[in-house]
């Protein structure tokens, strides 16, 4: 199972960006960013905004999972 919030937090840290910077880019409070980090799934529009802000395709975690699914 994909925990997208954890993936977002790891990418933010990898880029050396602060939670404050990310919150400002998302137009939200830092507390909301920490809530995002705890979420296992996110609304696709929010995930798209985050992907653009961090220049990272977070949808790939889902497409990779789909490609590797045994039923396909």
N, CA, C and O atoms as a Tripos MOL2 file, in Angstrom:
@<TRIPOS>MOLECULE
protein
  288   287    72     0     0
PROTEIN
NO_CHARGES

@<TRIPOS>ATOM
      1 N           0.8390   -1.1790    0.0000 N.3       1 UNK1
      2 CA          0.0000    0.0000    0.0000 C.3       1 UNK1
      3 C           0.8870    1.2450    0.0000 C.2       1 UNK1
      4 O           1.9130    1.2910    0.6790 O.2       1 UNK1
      5 N           0.4880    2.2170   -0.7460 N.am      2 UNK2
      6 CA          1.2330    3.4710   -0.8760 C.3       2 UNK2
      7 C           0.8040    4.4220    0.2410 C.2       2 UNK2
      8 O          -0.3900    4.6000    0.4860 O.2       2 UNK2
      9 N           1.7620    5.0200    0.9060 N.am      3 UNK3
     10 CA          1.4830    6.0740    1.8880 C.3       3 UNK3
     11 C           2.0210    7.3640    1.2730 C.2       3 UNK3
     12 O           3.1900    7.7070    1.4500 O.2       3 UNK3
     13 N           1.1580    8.0710    0.5510 N.am      4 UNK4
     14 CA          1.6000    9.2030   -0.2530 C.3       4 UNK4
     15 C           2.1030   10.3580    0.6080 C.2       4 UNK4
     16 O           3.0070   11.0830    0.1940 O.2       4 UNK4
     17 N           1.5380   10.5390    1.7860 N.am      5 UNK5
     18 CA          2.0090   11.6050    2.6690 C.3       5 UNK5
     19 C           3.4640   11.4100    3.0590 C.2       5 UNK5
     20 O           4.2340   12.3680    3.1300 O.2       5 UNK5
     21 N           3.8310   10.1700    3.3100 N.am      6 UNK6
     22 CA          5.2100    9.8540    3.6610 C.3       6 UNK6
     23 C           6.1410   10.1240    2.4720 C.2       6 UNK6
     24 O           7.2570   10.6110    2.6480 O.2       6 UNK6
     25 N           5.6760    9.8080    1.2830 N.am      7 UNK7
     26 CA          6.4720   10.0570    0.0740 C.3       7 UNK7
     27 C           6.6970   11.5560   -0.1310 C.2       7 UNK7
     28 O           7.7880   11.9830   -0.5100 O.2       7 UNK7
     29 N           5.6680   12.3370    0.1200 N.am      8 UNK8
     30 CA          5.7710   13.7950   -0.0130 C.3       8 UNK8
     31 C           6.7580   14.3450    1.0090 C.2       8 UNK8
     32 O           7.6080   15.1710    0.6770 O.2       8 UNK8
     33 N           6.6450   13.8870    2.2480 N.am      9 UNK9
     34 CA          7.5620   14.3570    3.2880 C.3       9 UNK9
     35 C           9.0070   13.9910    2.9390 C.2       9 UNK9
     36 O           9.9070   14.8150    3.1020 O.2       9 UNK9
     37 N           9.2330   12.7840    2.4670 N.am     10 UNK10
     38 CA         10.5860   12.3590    2.1010 C.3      10 UNK10
     39 C          11.1510   13.2150    0.9680 C.2      10 UNK10
     40 O          12.3260   13.5790    0.9900 O.2      10 UNK10
     41 N          10.3210   13.5330   -0.0150 N.am     11 UNK11
     42 CA         10.7880   14.3600   -1.1360 C.3      11 UNK11
     43 C          11.0930   15.7760   -0.6670 C.2      11 UNK11
     44 O          12.0900   16.3660   -1.0820 O.2      11 UNK11
     45 N          10.2520   16.3170    0.1850 N.am     12 UNK12
     46 CA         10.4950   17.6580    0.7190 C.3      12 UNK12
     47 C          11.8340   17.6930    1.4500 C.2      12 UNK12
     48 O          12.6240   18.6180    1.2600 O.2      12 UNK12
     49 N          12.0870   16.6970    2.2740 N.am     13 UNK13
     50 CA         13.3540   16.6140    3.0150 C.3      13 UNK13
     51 C          14.5300   16.4210    2.0490 C.2      13 UNK13
     52 O          15.5830   17.0370    2.2140 O.2      13 UNK13
     53 N          14.3440   15.5610    1.0410 N.am     14 UNK14
     54 CA         15.4040   15.3080    0.0620 C.3      14 UNK14
     55 C          15.8210   16.5990   -0.6290 C.2      14 UNK14
     56 O          17.0010   16.8150   -0.9060 O.2      14 UNK14
     57 N          14.8340   17.4610   -0.9070 N.am     15 UNK15
     58 CA         15.1100   18.7350   -1.5610 C.3      15 UNK15
     59 C          15.6630   19.7810   -0.5910 C.2      15 UNK15
     60 O          16.0780   20.8580   -1.0180 O.2      15 UNK15
     61 N          15.6740   19.4800    0.6810 N.am     16 UNK16
     62 CA         16.1790   20.4320    1.6690 C.3      16 UNK16
     63 C          15.2440   21.6080    1.8960 C.2      16 UNK16
     64 O          15.6790   22.6770    2.3240 O.2      16 UNK16
     65 N          13.9850   21.4190    1.6170 N.am     17 UNK17
     66 CA         12.9910   22.4900    1.7930 C.3      17 UNK17
     67 C          12.3770   22.4120    3.1840 C.2      17 UNK17
     68 O          12.3120   21.3380    3.7820 O.2      17 UNK17
     69 N          11.9370   23.5300    3.6860 N.am     18 UNK18
     70 CA         11.3210   23.5720    5.0110 C.3      18 UNK18
     71 C           9.8050   23.3860    4.9080 C.2      18 UNK18
     72 O           9.1990   23.5990    3.8580 O.2      18 UNK18
     73 N           9.2300   22.9870    6.0180 N.am     19 UNK19
     74 CA          7.7750   22.8640    6.0960 C.3      19 UNK19
     75 C           7.1350   24.2430    5.9160 C.2      19 UNK19
     76 O           6.0750   24.3600    5.2990 O.2      19 UNK19
     77 N           7.7620   25.2620    6.4410 N.am     20 UNK20
     78 CA          7.2390   26.6250    6.2770 C.3      20 UNK20
     79 C           7.2070   27.0330    4.8070 C.2      20 UNK20
     80 O           6.2290   27.6180    4.3430 O.2      20 UNK20
     81 N           8.2710   26.7260    4.0800 N.am     21 UNK21
     82 CA          8.3160   27.0330    2.6500 C.3      21 UNK21
     83 C           7.1910   26.3150    1.9160 C.2      21 UNK21
     84 O           6.4970   26.9050    1.0870 O.2      21 UNK21
     85 N           7.0210   25.0320    2.2330 N.am     22 UNK22
     86 CA          6.0040   24.2170    1.5830 C.3      22 UNK22
     87 C           4.5970   24.7330    1.9000 C.2      22 UNK22
     88 O           3.7460   24.8070    1.0130 O.2      22 UNK22
     89 N           4.3570   25.0870    3.1600 N.am     23 UNK23
     90 CA          3.0510   25.6190    3.5600 C.3      23 UNK23
     91 C           2.7370   26.9080    2.8120 C.2      23 UNK23
     92 O           1.6120   27.1160    2.3580 O.2      23 UNK23
     93 N           3.7320   27.7620    2.6880 N.am     24 UNK24
     94 CA          3.5370   29.0200    1.9650 C.3      24 UNK24
     95 C           3.2210   28.7480    0.4900 C.2      24 UNK24
     96 O           2.3470   29.3980   -0.0830 O.2      24 UNK24
     97 N           3.9210   27.8030   -0.1210 N.am     25 UNK25
     98 CA          3.6810   27.4700   -1.5240 C.3      25 UNK25
     99 C           2.2910   26.8670   -1.7320 C.2      25 UNK25
    100 O           1.6760   27.0590   -2.7810 O.2      25 UNK25
    101 N           1.8000   26.1370   -0.7260 N.am     26 UNK26
    102 CA          0.4640   25.5330   -0.8010 C.3      26 UNK26
    103 C          -0.6450   26.4740   -0.3370 C.2      26 UNK26
    104 O          -1.8280   26.1540   -0.4480 O.2      26 UNK26
    105 N          -0.2540   27.6370    0.1820 N.am     27 UNK27
    106 CA         -1.2100   28.6020    0.7540 C.3      27 UNK27
    107 C          -1.9940   27.9780    1.8970 C.2      27 UNK27
    108 O          -3.2230   28.0480    1.9390 O.2      27 UNK27
    109 N          -1.2610   27.3630    2.8300 N.am     28 UNK28
    110 CA         -1.9050   26.7810    3.9950 C.3      28 UNK28
    111 C          -1.0010   26.9330    5.2120 C.2      28 UNK28
    112 O           0.1250   27.4170    5.1020 O.2      28 UNK28
    113 N          -1.4930   26.5220    6.3540 N.am     29 UNK29
    114 CA         -0.7120   26.5660    7.5940 C.3      29 UNK29
    115 C           0.2140   25.3570    7.6840 C.2      29 UNK29
    116 O          -0.0090   24.3310    7.0420 O.2      29 UNK29
    117 N           1.2560   25.5060    8.4950 N.am     30 UNK30
    118 CA          2.1860   24.3930    8.7120 C.3      30 UNK30
    119 C           1.4680   23.1770    9.2910 C.2      30 UNK30
    120 O           1.8220   22.0400    8.9790 O.2      30 UNK30
    121 N           0.4610   23.4100   10.1330 N.am     31 UNK31
    122 CA         -0.2780   22.2840   10.7200 C.3      31 UNK31
    123 C          -0.9530   21.4460    9.6450 C.2      31 UNK31
    124 O          -1.0460   20.2250    9.7710 O.2      31 UNK31
    125 N          -1.4250   22.1000    8.5880 N.am     32 UNK32
    126 CA         -2.0450   21.3580    7.4830 C.3      32 UNK32
    127 C          -1.0120   20.5280    6.7260 C.2      32 UNK32
    128 O          -1.3270   19.4420    6.2400 O.2      32 UNK32
    129 N           0.2010   21.0240    6.6230 N.am     33 UNK33
    130 CA          1.2650   20.2660    5.9630 C.3      33 UNK33
    131 C           1.5480   18.9970    6.7480 C.2      33 UNK33
    132 O           1.7010   17.9270    6.1580 O.2      33 UNK33
    133 N           1.6200   19.0990    8.0650 N.am     34 UNK34
    134 CA          1.8500   17.9090    8.8850 C.3      34 UNK34
    135 C           0.7000   16.9180    8.7590 C.2      34 UNK34
    136 O           0.9180   15.7080    8.8300 O.2      34 UNK34
    137 N          -0.5180   17.4140    8.5730 N.am     35 UNK35
    138 CA         -1.6660   16.5340    8.3410 C.3      35 UNK35
    139 C          -1.5080   15.8010    7.0090 C.2      35 UNK35
    140 O          -1.8270   14.6160    6.9090 O.2      35 UNK35
    141 N          -1.0180   16.5050    5.9900 N.am     36 UNK36
    142 CA         -0.7780   15.8830    4.6830 C.3      36 UNK36
    143 C           0.2420   14.7520    4.8250 C.2      36 UNK36
    144 O           0.0720   13.6830    4.2390 O.2      36 UNK36
    145 N           1.2880   14.9870    5.5930 N.am     37 UNK37
    146 CA          2.3190   13.9670    5.7890 C.3      37 UNK37
    147 C           1.7490   12.6920    6.4170 C.2      37 UNK37
    148 O           2.2590   11.6000    6.1670 O.2      37 UNK37
    149 N           0.7040   12.8220    7.2230 N.am     38 UNK38
    150 CA          0.1120   11.6620    7.8910 C.3      38 UNK38
    151 C          -0.9230   10.9320    7.0300 C.2      38 UNK38
    152 O          -1.3500    9.8300    7.3750 O.2      38 UNK38
    153 N          -1.3230   11.5360    5.9230 N.am     39 UNK39
    154 CA         -2.3730   10.9370    5.0990 C.3      39 UNK39
    155 C          -1.8260    9.8310    4.1890 C.2      39 UNK39
    156 O          -0.7700    9.9650    3.5700 O.2      39 UNK39
    157 N          -2.5830    8.7470    4.1380 N.am     40 UNK40
    158 CA         -2.2030    7.6390    3.2710 C.3      40 UNK40
    159 C          -2.6230    7.9330    1.8270 C.2      40 UNK40
    160 O          -1.9880    7.4510    0.8880 O.2      40 UNK40
    161 N          -3.6720    8.7080    1.6480 N.am     41 UNK41
    162 CA         -4.1240    9.0790    0.3050 C.3      41 UNK41
    163 C          -4.5460   10.5380    0.3020 C.2      41 UNK41
    164 O          -4.8720   11.1130    1.3400 O.2      41 UNK41
    165 N          -4.5310   11.1310   -0.9050 N.am     42 UNK42
    166 CA         -4.8900   12.5420   -1.0650 C.3      42 UNK42
    167 C          -5.7870   12.7260   -2.2760 C.2      42 UNK42
    168 O          -5.7890   11.9130   -3.2000 O.2      42 UNK42
    169 N          -6.5370   13.7970   -2.2510 N.am     43 UNK43
    170 CA         -7.3240   14.2180   -3.4010 C.3      43 UNK43
    171 C          -6.3920   14.4420   -4.5900 C.2      43 UNK43
    172 O          -5.3020   14.9900   -4.4220 O.2      43 UNK43
    173 N          -6.7970   14.0320   -5.7680 N.am     44 UNK44
    174 CA         -5.9200   14.1230   -6.9440 C.3      44 UNK44
    175 C          -5.5470   15.5640   -7.2950 C.2      44 UNK44
    176 O          -4.4350   15.8080   -7.7640 O.2      44 UNK44
    177 N          -6.4370   16.5090   -7.0820 N.am     45 UNK45
    178 CA         -6.1180   17.9120   -7.3720 C.3      45 UNK45
    179 C          -5.0260   18.4370   -6.4360 C.2      45 UNK45
    180 O          -4.1120   19.1410   -6.8660 O.2      45 UNK45
    181 N          -5.1340   18.0860   -5.1580 N.am     46 UNK46
    182 CA         -4.1040   18.4820   -4.2000 C.3      46 UNK46
    183 C          -2.7780   17.8070   -4.5400 C.2      46 UNK46
    184 O          -1.7200   18.4320   -4.4620 O.2      46 UNK46
    185 N          -2.8360   16.5350   -4.9150 N.am     47 UNK47
    186 CA         -1.6150   15.8260   -5.2810 C.3      47 UNK47
    187 C          -0.9710   16.4570   -6.5170 C.2      47 UNK47
    188 O           0.2550   16.5190   -6.6090 O.2      47 UNK47
    189 N          -1.7700   16.9180   -7.4510 N.am     48 UNK48
    190 CA         -1.2390   17.6040   -8.6280 C.3      48 UNK48
    191 C          -0.5480   18.9080   -8.2210 C.2      48 UNK48
    192 O           0.5480   19.1980   -8.7020 O.2      48 UNK48
    193 N          -1.1640   19.6880   -7.3520 N.am     49 UNK49
    194 CA         -0.5500   20.9330   -6.8760 C.3      49 UNK49
    195 C           0.7840   20.6610   -6.1860 C.2      49 UNK49
    196 O           1.7670   21.3670   -6.4100 O.2      49 UNK49
    197 N           0.8040   19.6340   -5.3520 N.am     50 UNK50
    198 CA          2.0340   19.2780   -4.6490 C.3      50 UNK50
    199 C           3.0990   18.8160   -5.6350 C.2      50 UNK50
    200 O           4.2720   19.1610   -5.4910 O.2      50 UNK50
    201 N           2.7000   18.0440   -6.6270 N.am     51 UNK51
    202 CA          3.6410   17.5740   -7.6510 C.3      51 UNK51
    203 C           4.2830   18.7500   -8.3790 C.2      51 UNK51
    204 O           5.4840   18.7350   -8.6460 O.2      51 UNK51
    205 N           3.4970   19.7560   -8.6980 N.am     52 UNK52
    206 CA          4.0150   20.9410   -9.3890 C.3      52 UNK52
    207 C           4.9540   21.7200   -8.4730 C.2      52 UNK52
    208 O           6.0390   22.1250   -8.8910 O.2      52 UNK52
    209 N           4.5410   21.9300   -7.2300 N.am     53 UNK53
    210 CA          5.3560   22.7080   -6.2890 C.3      53 UNK53
    211 C           6.7130   22.0540   -6.0740 C.2      53 UNK53
    212 O           7.7370   22.7370   -6.0450 O.2      53 UNK53
    213 N           6.7240   20.7290   -5.9240 N.am     54 UNK54
    214 CA          7.9720   20.0250   -5.6480 C.3      54 UNK54
    215 C           8.6480   19.4850   -6.9120 C.2      54 UNK54
    216 O           9.6860   18.8280   -6.8370 O.2      54 UNK54
    217 N           8.0540   19.7650   -8.0620 N.am     55 UNK55
    218 CA          8.5900   19.2670   -9.3410 C.3      55 UNK55
    219 C           8.8630   17.7650   -9.2680 C.2      55 UNK55
    220 O           9.9380   17.2890   -9.6360 O.2      55 UNK55
    221 N           7.8770   17.0480   -8.7920 N.am     56 UNK56
    222 CA          8.0010   15.6060   -8.6160 C.3      56 UNK56
    223 C           6.6630   14.9510   -8.9690 C.2      56 UNK56
    224 O           5.6190   15.3790   -8.4770 O.2      56 UNK56
    225 N           6.6860   13.9430   -9.7960 N.am     57 UNK57
    226 CA          5.4600   13.2450  -10.2010 C.3      57 UNK57
    227 C           5.0700   12.2160   -9.1420 C.2      57 UNK57
    228 O           5.5110   11.0680   -9.1980 O.2      57 UNK57
    229 N           4.2500   12.6210   -8.1860 N.am     58 UNK58
    230 CA          3.8220   11.6960   -7.1350 C.3      58 UNK58
    231 C           2.8090   10.6870   -7.6440 C.2      58 UNK58
    232 O           2.5650    9.6780   -6.9830 O.2      58 UNK58
    233 N           2.2200   10.9310   -8.7930 N.am     59 UNK59
    234 CA          1.2940    9.9710   -9.3850 C.3      59 UNK59
    235 C           2.0200    8.7070   -9.8290 C.2      59 UNK59
    236 O           1.4000    7.6560   -9.9860 O.2      59 UNK59
    237 N           3.3230    8.8060  -10.0310 N.am     60 UNK60
    238 CA          4.0910    7.6420  -10.4910 C.3      60 UNK60
    239 C           4.0570    6.5070   -9.4810 C.2      60 UNK60
    240 O           4.1660    5.3410   -9.8610 O.2      60 UNK60
    241 N           3.9090    6.8270   -8.2030 N.am     61 UNK61
    242 CA          3.8140    5.7690   -7.1970 C.3      61 UNK61
    243 C           2.5820    4.9020   -7.4550 C.2      61 UNK61
    244 O           2.6080    3.6930   -7.2280 O.2      61 UNK61
    245 N           1.5170    5.5210   -7.9260 N.am     62 UNK62
    246 CA          0.2960    4.7810   -8.2320 C.3      62 UNK62
    247 C           0.4090    4.0440   -9.5640 C.2      62 UNK62
    248 O          -0.0150    2.8940   -9.6750 O.2      62 UNK62
    249 N           0.9750    4.6970  -10.5690 N.am     63 UNK63
    250 CA          1.1040    4.0240  -11.8640 C.3      63 UNK63
    251 C           2.0860    2.8640  -11.7790 C.2      63 UNK63
    252 O           1.8650    1.8230  -12.3980 O.2      63 UNK63
    253 N           3.1660    3.0280  -11.0210 N.am     64 UNK64
    254 CA          4.1110    1.9200  -10.8220 C.3      64 UNK64
    255 C           3.4310    0.7560  -10.1150 C.2      64 UNK64
    256 O           3.6300   -0.4040  -10.4760 O.2      64 UNK64
    257 N           2.6380    1.0710   -9.1180 N.am     65 UNK65
    258 CA          1.9110    0.0380   -8.3910 C.3      65 UNK65
    259 C           0.9220   -0.6790   -9.3060 C.2      65 UNK65
    260 O           0.7610   -1.8970   -9.2370 O.2      65 UNK65
    261 N           0.2690    0.0920  -10.1550 N.am     66 UNK66
    262 CA         -0.6940   -0.4920  -11.0970 C.3      66 UNK66
    263 C           0.0030   -1.4110  -12.0940 C.2      66 UNK66
    264 O          -0.4960   -2.4970  -12.3890 O.2      66 UNK66
    265 N           1.1240   -0.9930  -12.6020 N.am     67 UNK67
    266 CA          1.8930   -1.8170  -13.5600 C.3      67 UNK67
    267 C           2.3390   -3.1290  -12.9480 C.2      67 UNK67
    268 O           2.4030   -4.1520  -13.6300 O.2      67 UNK67
    269 N           2.6480   -3.0990  -11.6590 N.am     68 UNK68
    270 CA          3.1590   -4.2880  -10.9710 C.3      68 UNK68
    271 C           2.0590   -5.1330  -10.3380 C.2      68 UNK68
    272 O           2.3450   -6.1270   -9.6700 O.2      68 UNK68
    273 N           0.8140   -4.7460  -10.5430 N.am     69 UNK69
    274 CA         -0.2980   -5.4800   -9.9410 C.3      69 UNK69
    275 C          -0.4370   -6.8340  -10.6290 C.2      69 UNK69
    276 O          -0.4190   -6.9020  -11.8580 O.2      69 UNK69
    277 N          -0.5730   -7.9000   -9.8650 N.am     70 UNK70
    278 CA         -0.6190   -9.2500  -10.4620 C.3      70 UNK70
    279 C          -1.8170   -9.5250  -11.3600 C.2      70 UNK70
    280 O          -1.7530  -10.4320  -12.1900 O.2      70 UNK70
    281 N          -2.8860   -8.7910  -11.2280 N.am     71 UNK71
    282 CA         -4.0910   -9.0330  -12.0360 C.3      71 UNK71
    283 C          -4.0260   -8.4070  -13.4190 C.2      71 UNK71
    284 O          -4.8950   -8.6580  -14.2550 O.2      71 UNK71
    285 N          -3.0100   -7.6000  -13.6700 N.am     72 UNK72
    286 CA         -2.9320   -6.9310  -14.9730 C.3      72 UNK72
    287 C          -2.0070   -7.6540  -15.9070 C.2      72 UNK72
    288 O          -1.8240   -7.2270  -17.0480 O.2      72 UNK72
@<TRIPOS>BOND
     1     1     2 1
     2     2     3 1
     3     3     4 2
     4     3     5 am
     5     5     6 1
     6     6     7 1
     7     7     8 2
     8     7     9 am
     9     9    10 1
    10    10    11 1
    11    11    12 2
    12    11    13 am
    13    13    14 1
    14    14    15 1
    15    15    16 2
    16    15    17 am
    17    17    18 1
    18    18    19 1
    19    19    20 2
    20    19    21 am
    21    21    22 1
    22    22    23 1
    23    23    24 2
    24    23    25 am
    25    25    26 1
    26    26    27 1
    27    27    28 2
    28    27    29 am
    29    29    30 1
    30    30    31 1
    31    31    32 2
    32    31    33 am
    33    33    34 1
    34    34    35 1
    35    35    36 2
    36    35    37 am
    37    37    38 1
    38    38    39 1
    39    39    40 2
    40    39    41 am
    41    41    42 1
    42    42    43 1
    43    43    44 2
    44    43    45 am
    45    45    46 1
    46    46    47 1
    47    47    48 2
    48    47    49 am
    49    49    50 1
    50    50    51 1
    51    51    52 2
    52    51    53 am
    53    53    54 1
    54    54    55 1
    55    55    56 2
    56    55    57 am
    57    57    58 1
    58    58    59 1
    59    59    60 2
    60    59    61 am
    61    61    62 1
    62    62    63 1
    63    63    64 2
    64    63    65 am
    65    65    66 1
    66    66    67 1
    67    67    68 2
    68    67    69 am
    69    69    70 1
    70    70    71 1
    71    71    72 2
    72    71    73 am
    73    73    74 1
    74    74    75 1
    75    75    76 2
    76    75    77 am
    77    77    78 1
    78    78    79 1
    79    79    80 2
    80    79    81 am
    81    81    82 1
    82    82    83 1
    83    83    84 2
    84    83    85 am
    85    85    86 1
    86    86    87 1
    87    87    88 2
    88    87    89 am
    89    89    90 1
    90    90    91 1
    91    91    92 2
    92    91    93 am
    93    93    94 1
    94    94    95 1
    95    95    96 2
    96    95    97 am
    97    97    98 1
    98    98    99 1
    99    99   100 2
   100    99   101 am
   101   101   102 1
   102   102   103 1
   103   103   104 2
   104   103   105 am
   105   105   106 1
   106   106   107 1
   107   107   108 2
   108   107   109 am
   109   109   110 1
   110   110   111 1
   111   111   112 2
   112   111   113 am
   113   113   114 1
   114   114   115 1
   115   115   116 2
   116   115   117 am
   117   117   118 1
   118   118   119 1
   119   119   120 2
   120   119   121 am
   121   121   122 1
   122   122   123 1
   123   123   124 2
   124   123   125 am
   125   125   126 1
   126   126   127 1
   127   127   128 2
   128   127   129 am
   129   129   130 1
   130   130   131 1
   131   131   132 2
   132   131   133 am
   133   133   134 1
   134   134   135 1
   135   135   136 2
   136   135   137 am
   137   137   138 1
   138   138   139 1
   139   139   140 2
   140   139   141 am
   141   141   142 1
   142   142   143 1
   143   143   144 2
   144   143   145 am
   145   145   146 1
   146   146   147 1
   147   147   148 2
   148   147   149 am
   149   149   150 1
   150   150   151 1
   151   151   152 2
   152   151   153 am
   153   153   154 1
   154   154   155 1
   155   155   156 2
   156   155   157 am
   157   157   158 1
   158   158   159 1
   159   159   160 2
   160   159   161 am
   161   161   162 1
   162   162   163 1
   163   163   164 2
   164   163   165 am
   165   165   166 1
   166   166   167 1
   167   167   168 2
   168   167   169 am
   169   169   170 1
   170   170   171 1
   171   171   172 2
   172   171   173 am
   173   173   174 1
   174   174   175 1
   175   175   176 2
   176   175   177 am
   177   177   178 1
   178   178   179 1
   179   179   180 2
   180   179   181 am
   181   181   182 1
   182   182   183 1
   183   183   184 2
   184   183   185 am
   185   185   186 1
   186   186   187 1
   187   187   188 2
   188   187   189 am
   189   189   190 1
   190   190   191 1
   191   191   192 2
   192   191   193 am
   193   193   194 1
   194   194   195 1
   195   195   196 2
   196   195   197 am
   197   197   198 1
   198   198   199 1
   199   199   200 2
   200   199   201 am
   201   201   202 1
   202   202   203 1
   203   203   204 2
   204   203   205 am
   205   205   206 1
   206   206   207 1
   207   207   208 2
   208   207   209 am
   209   209   210 1
   210   210   211 1
   211   211   212 2
   212   211   213 am
   213   213   214 1
   214   214   215 1
   215   215   216 2
   216   215   217 am
   217   217   218 1
   218   218   219 1
   219   219   220 2
   220   219   221 am
   221   221   222 1
   222   222   223 1
   223   223   224 2
   224   223   225 am
   225   225   226 1
   226   226   227 1
   227   227   228 2
   228   227   229 am
   229   229   230 1
   230   230   231 1
   231   231   232 2
   232   231   233 am
   233   233   234 1
   234   234   235 1
   235   235   236 2
   236   235   237 am
   237   237   238 1
   238   238   239 1
   239   239   240 2
   240   239   241 am
   241   241   242 1
   242   242   243 1
   243   243   244 2
   244   243   245 am
   245   245   246 1
   246   246   247 1
   247   247   248 2
   248   247   249 am
   249   249   250 1
   250   250   251 1
   251   251   252 2
   252   251   253 am
   253   253   254 1
   254   254   255 1
   255   255   256 2
   256   255   257 am
   257   257   258 1
   258   258   259 1
   259   259   260 2
   260   259   261 am
   261   261   262 1
   262   262   263 1
   263   263   264 2
   264   263   265 am
   265   265   266 1
   266   266   267 1
   267   267   268 2
   268   267   269 am
   269   269   270 1
   270   270   271 1
   271   271   272 2
   272   271   273 am
   273   273   274 1
   274   274   275 1
   275   275   276 2
   276   275   277 am
   277   277   278 1
   278   278   279 1
   279   279   280 2
   280   279   281 am
   281   281   282 1
   282   282   283 1
   283   283   284 2
   284   283   285 am
   285   285   286 1
   286   286   287 1
   287   287   288 2
@<TRIPOS>SUBSTRUCTURE
     1 UNK1         2 RESIDUE 1 A UNK
     2 UNK2         6 RESIDUE 1 A UNK
     3 UNK3        10 RESIDUE 1 A UNK
     4 UNK4        14 RESIDUE 1 A UNK
     5 UNK5        18 RESIDUE 1 A UNK
     6 UNK6        22 RESIDUE 1 A UNK
     7 UNK7        26 RESIDUE 1 A UNK
     8 UNK8        30 RESIDUE 1 A UNK
     9 UNK9        34 RESIDUE 1 A UNK
    10 UNK10       38 RESIDUE 1 A UNK
    11 UNK11       42 RESIDUE 1 A UNK
    12 UNK12       46 RESIDUE 1 A UNK
    13 UNK13       50 RESIDUE 1 A UNK
    14 UNK14       54 RESIDUE 1 A UNK
    15 UNK15       58 RESIDUE 1 A UNK
    16 UNK16       62 RESIDUE 1 A UNK
    17 UNK17       66 RESIDUE 1 A UNK
    18 UNK18       70 RESIDUE 1 A UNK
    19 UNK19       74 RESIDUE 1 A UNK
    20 UNK20       78 RESIDUE 1 A UNK
    21 UNK21       82 RESIDUE 1 A UNK
    22 UNK22       86 RESIDUE 1 A UNK
    23 UNK23       90 RESIDUE 1 A UNK
    24 UNK24       94 RESIDUE 1 A UNK
    25 UNK25       98 RESIDUE 1 A UNK
    26 UNK26      102 RESIDUE 1 A UNK
    27 UNK27      106 RESIDUE 1 A UNK
    28 UNK28      110 RESIDUE 1 A UNK
    29 UNK29      114 RESIDUE 1 A UNK
    30 UNK30      118 RESIDUE 1 A UNK
    31 UNK31      122 RESIDUE 1 A UNK
    32 UNK32      126 RESIDUE 1 A UNK
    33 UNK33      130 RESIDUE 1 A UNK
    34 UNK34      134 RESIDUE 1 A UNK
    35 UNK35      138 RESIDUE 1 A UNK
    36 UNK36      142 RESIDUE 1 A UNK
    37 UNK37      146 RESIDUE 1 A UNK
    38 UNK38      150 RESIDUE 1 A UNK
    39 UNK39      154 RESIDUE 1 A UNK
    40 UNK40      158 RESIDUE 1 A UNK
    41 UNK41      162 RESIDUE 1 A UNK
    42 UNK42      166 RESIDUE 1 A UNK
    43 UNK43      170 RESIDUE 1 A UNK
    44 UNK44      174 RESIDUE 1 A UNK
    45 UNK45      178 RESIDUE 1 A UNK
    46 UNK46      182 RESIDUE 1 A UNK
    47 UNK47      186 RESIDUE 1 A UNK
    48 UNK48      190 RESIDUE 1 A UNK
    49 UNK49      194 RESIDUE 1 A UNK
    50 UNK50      198 RESIDUE 1 A UNK
    51 UNK51      202 RESIDUE 1 A UNK
    52 UNK52      206 RESIDUE 1 A UNK
    53 UNK53      210 RESIDUE 1 A UNK
    54 UNK54      214 RESIDUE 1 A UNK
    55 UNK55      218 RESIDUE 1 A UNK
    56 UNK56      222 RESIDUE 1 A UNK
    57 UNK57      226 RESIDUE 1 A UNK
    58 UNK58      230 RESIDUE 1 A UNK
    59 UNK59      234 RESIDUE 1 A UNK
    60 UNK60      238 RESIDUE 1 A UNK
    61 UNK61      242 RESIDUE 1 A UNK
    62 UNK62      246 RESIDUE 1 A UNK
    63 UNK63      250 RESIDUE 1 A UNK
    64 UNK64      254 RESIDUE 1 A UNK
    65 UNK65      258 RESIDUE 1 A UNK
    66 UNK66      262 RESIDUE 1 A UNK
    67 UNK67      266 RESIDUE 1 A UNK
    68 UNK68      270 RESIDUE 1 A UNK
    69 UNK69      274 RESIDUE 1 A UNK
    70 UNK70      278 RESIDUE 1 A UNK
    71 UNK71      282 RESIDUE 1 A UNK
    72 UNK72      286 RESIDUE 1 A UNK
